[in-house]
Amino acid sequence: MTTFEDIIDMFDDLNAADLEQWIVAGWIKPDTPDSEYHFSQTDIARIRLITECRYELNIELDSMDVILSLLDQVYGLRRELNALVKAVRAQPSDVRKEIARATTQNIDDAHT
C-alpha cells in the first residue's frame, strides 16, 4: 500500500493540506488499519483524476462534489454495461441476434 507521504511525492502539484481536505470530504477513502492512511491503486487513480480537475482544469472545490458524483455514476454504468455485454456474448447465436434486433428497434423507436 501507498502512504500519505508517497502520494504527496507522487503528484507534483498536490500538497498535504489538499489531500487531507479531499479525505475529510470523502472524495478519497484510504484504508487506515494502523491509524495511518494507506492508499490503493483505485485511490491513486481517483487522486490523479481530482488533481487534474483541480489543478489542470481549475474546477472549483464547490463543484467537485457534483463532478465526482457524476463521474462515479458514469463509471458505474460502464461496469454494468460491460457485465451486460459479457452476458449477451455468452448467449447462443439466436438469442444474440434477437437482442440485437430488439436493441435496434428500441433505438429506432426512440428517434421517432
N, C-alpha and C positions, 0 to 999 in steps of 0.2 A: 504494500500500500504506500501511497504517496503522502508525505506530511505537509502541514501548513507551509513550512519554510520551503519545501520543494516546489510547491505551487507558486509561491512568490518568486522564486528563482526562475521558474519555467516561463513566466509571462513578463515581458519587459515593462509594459505599462501598468501592471497590476501592483497595487500596494496592499499592505496588511489591513488597513482600515476598510478599504473597499471590500476585500474578501470577507472580512468579518461581518460587514453590513449585509452582504449577499447571503451569508449563512443565517444570520438573525432573521432576514426577510423570508427565509425558506426557499430561496432560489437554488441553493446548493444544500445537499443534505448528507454531509460526510458521516462516516461511522465514527463513534467516539468510545471504543472499548476500554480505553485506559485514560479517559479524560483528555485525550489529545485527538485532534482531527486526523482522520485517515481517509484519503480521497481515492475513489475507484476510478477506473478508466471512463466510466459514464460521467462521473463528477467532473473529470478533467475536460471531457468534450463539452459539457454544459458551461464550464468556466470559459472555455475558448469561445463559445457562442456569445456569452454575456460580455466578454471583453471586446469582441468585435462590435456588438451592438452599442456598447457604451463608449468605447474609445475610437473606433473607426467610423461608425455611423452616427455618433454623437446623439444617441437616443437618451432622452431624459429619464431619470430614475422613476418619475411618476408614471411613465409609460411602460416600464419594463414588466410590471405585473401582467398587464394585458397582453403584451407581446409574448411573454413566456407561456402564458396560458394558451394562447392561440397556437403557438409552435408545439406545445405539448399535445394539443388536440390533433394537429396535422400529423405528428409522429405516431400518435395512437391510431389514427385512421390508416396510416401506411402499414402499420403492423397488422391490423385487421384485414386490410386488403391483401397483403401478402399471404396471410393464412387462408383467405378465401381462394386465392389463385391456386395455392397448393392443393386445396381440397378439390377444386374443379379439375385440375390436372390429373388427380388420382381417379377420376370417374371414367367409366367406359366411354368410348368414342361417341356413341349415340347420345349419351347424356350430355357430353361436352357440346355437341352440335346443337342440341335443344337449348342449352343455356345460352350459347352464342346467339341463336335465333331470337330468343326471348329478350336478351340484352339489347340487340339491335332494334327490335320492335319498341322496347321501352324508351330507347334514345330517340327514335323517330317520333314517338308519341309526345315526348317532352318538347320537341322542336315545333310542334304544330299548335 
